[in-house]
């Protein structure tokens, strides 16, 4: 190779070899499953939505969101032994603005629910939620607590529930992979009714409690109202 | 020998009999109300400060463990559980009844700084008001909560409102103080460095912290209510696992087991005690490993390798614990009077697995020293930051590695022995540095001490005669301790003194169940450590406290 043209490669050589390799199946480097699906052609014909869903499902950014006991098992799921990243979904992002998936790992209590709703709202669409552990299903062992929200679904919609107290990392991996599958097939994001919306204080129906707190709370302040009597 | 206390010649360390104490307090004592663990003196609600300062200054009771409050049919009551840092077996309870219609009691905050948060909690959950308290507002529940949930007439079904004022733009005018040019900064409740859901209200002047106020209660899961609704024998034991959930499950279970066993006078077989000791120390290693992992991450985001290494070691301990208990995290292994089952069969395999782990541990600890403690960046960030002088630590009731990192030689495993600890050879680790670095060093050296304890336990268990392997004492199917028996018992958890106060009411469920959480007291020291430091040092100080929010909020 002459020194005045350092980066010239013999193009015909490379292209031919690559194409040969594709057609004959030689050279593992090019033989991904994707390659197999494409066949010898470098083009694919698919629906744009389907392609995008496949992209979404194959690369999910998790929100780094620790609440309670389950977050310890969640950390283990991200870390060496279980390594969620193997499935293309193990990069925890500290900011909700960069995250696709929120794993809710723990008990939601009255003071935290509005904050969680806020974090969920800050995530860009499309967003998915994995509820980890019994507390996010029903309040779990703390269901009777005076301060405990009876399941995270009271506050935000949840796509996958992983039961357990806490679920083992393997269970969480299974849940996340299940979510990826559903996302890739365009099945995710069920619409659920959210009983506890985050509202401005002035929008709340005037009742005894609202009247009582009227002089303490700013009209613009966001509030969440809990009807514990109607909770499951 | 390592288990002997250093000699103290101080007058305050002299043990006084209950009658001598009563004479010392004189007219302040209205009557006696002895608890199972300590003499109790009933005093008038307006003489709290006077009584406590006599006990603190003249009798040497310098450790206010916990303030437990409760409501009776005819009165409210706050109990101040006092101890000595030099000898925690010397205890005294100061019982302060308050009027049923107008529950007001004098605050102990001027005498013990730690009473600040404890009394706020009592106000929040029970509804007792404390005169002379600097800042009496709700601590665990939202500011707008209606009613006091552990009081007798609380209606669980009434609607409640929780507010979220944090949505405002922090750079808006009202977040700035126009005169001093400070800035208000929210850290948390959702933030990777807060180790869970803690909210720090920070006021900054430039990059320096002028004031930091921890705002807790984002994980208040009503643990005390849960325990009060469960029966002694089986229904309470699963909950302690979930207080300090960083794998410290067995340590927490021991706190409940110890209190309830002493209350019901259950004798635990020696063999079970050895298993308990071994399991508890495994939990301590797991907990300290995570403390190390997250602390390194807090100090410098580039320490992800340390995080992975430490998690790897945790996985090894958790494997052992899973073999022993059948669970990775929430063990539910202790029972009143023993443990639920014997060591896993084949025993030799378990022992050799444990020994393998212990054999490679010195090497990993060495690796952490290479990676972390001898790292220059790490040292620059942690040495002489977050300084907590020993007298301040004592005033706030700090215990565990936080107190020992400030040179306070206080470890309940040695000072108030339980389990099999006093038969074994190990050392209490203290460091004199009082800074973030010392607290980490204490944890790392404690890991080595725990390994020593486990090794001795394995030796003992291996040679234990086959026919004496008694894992469970005879415990009645339904436990009904005597009516109005009261006890406060503590063990050394991973984070410090984890205590339980139980009052029985003659039924099979506790009348009042109060948890003394070490993290709750330790977290109170954060403003002392952080004010005047730079904002990254606050994060380092918080990491070195190694709080776990499940235990702070309960």
Interface residues (C-beta under 8 A of the other chain):
Chain A: X64 X65 X66 X67 X68 X69 X71 X72 X73 X75 X76 X79 X80 X81 X94 X96 X106 X107 X109 X110 X111 X112 X113 X114 X115 X116 X118 X119 X141 X142 X144 X145 X146 X147 X148 X165 X166 X168 X198 X201 X204 X207 X209 X210 X212 X213 X216 X217 X218 X221 X222 X223 X224 X225 X226 X227 X228 X229
Chain B: X140 X141 X142 X143 X144 X145 X146 X149 X154 X156 X157 X158 X159 X160 X161 X162 X163 X164 X165 X166 X167 X189 X190 X191 X192 X195 X196 X197 X217 X218 X219 X220 X221 X222 X225 X226 X229 X238 X239 X242 X245 X246 X247 X290 X307 X308 X311 X312 X314 X315 X328 X329 X330 X549 X550
